[in-house]
Amino acid sequence: MSWHCASRPVIGNLWLGSMLTLMALMVLASTVVNGHAPISNQKDQGKKYTGAGTTSNLRNIVIGRCYHYMSLYPDTGDKNCTDIWQELIDAVQKKDPCKISEEDYTRLSLVSAQTIPCDKTLLWSRTNDLVHRYTKATQNFITLEDTFLGFLFNGLMWCGKPLRPGMNFKSCPAWNECDKNSISSFWKMASAAFARSSCGVVNVMLNGSADGDIARKESILRTVEIPNMDPARVSEVKLWVIDDIQGEDKNSCDSKSLLELKQYIEEHNLKYSCIDNYRPVQALQCADNPDHAACNRCNYH
Ligand code: AVW
């Protein structure tokens, strides 16, 4: 360093110091407020997890989806999108992403509350793709991902950093990486709230062509949704067992796995019914496979 540099006037050093402090504060504020990952902040993200990091531009996506949902469904009422974002931040920031409980999301759940009309709930297990193609095509049923909360956060990742503000953009715990993580606890909370607010006939789309249990023992359907339905408000749980149109018929209403699920539902004091290859869903499958034998009108159940 040269003498000339060291003898810079005091006022100049003060000015430079203030500017650097101001810039650092602006970068920090941008991380906290916008959910962006400034380059300088990326090296200190804490522990490395196996899941993807917080989705880039998370804040803009969540707030944008919030306004979009209200424009699609004006009955949702007037939600405060900025408050909803802040509740998400408050639930996870400065906390260990492996120590986030469903209770941490209580306030987010309260500000996003929504009334679900009776007979419209459509739960699912192992039919993620088909069930959402179906609700897009008919609009007659509502899956969790069609509710306000589900729509806002579907497909996104997020987690905070222990003791530090802002999100971890490098990595977040994967679903099974630790018991109470920021993602699994959120979806358990949202699924429980959806099941609790469901009434009338609750439909469930299941995959009759999948191997093994019709719904995994640790599935959200079994562990969260069935136990959270209110038998006084839910008149019946109606299972739709749908085979892939090109796939095998591994399970149907009379198979062992279905009878076991029936018993589990009844143990929760809920009435049960079951239908194989519910025709409106099969009609959707037939849109892609019009020449398949099952799509011949005479073969419909
Ligand atoms: P699923 P669910 N590891 O098709 O009943 C990784 O079995 O569980 O249906 N990802 C997981 C895991 C796991 N152990 N468990 C769940 N997921 C995630 C809410 C993952 O994204 C709706 F209302 C997987 O693709 C449905 O009624 C997805 O959950 C019900 O929960 C579905 O697993 C569907 O959950």
Boltz pocket constraint, residues with backbone or C-beta under 6 A from the ligand:
constraints:
  - pocket:
      binder: B
      contacts: [[A, 122], [A, 123], [A, 124], [A, 125], [A, 126], [A, 127], [A, 128], [A, 143], [A, 144], [A, 145], [A, 175], [A, 176], [A, 187], [A, 191], [A, 194], [A, 215], [A, 216], [A, 218], [A, 219], [A, 220], [A, 221], [A, 222], [A, 225]]
      max_distance: 6.0
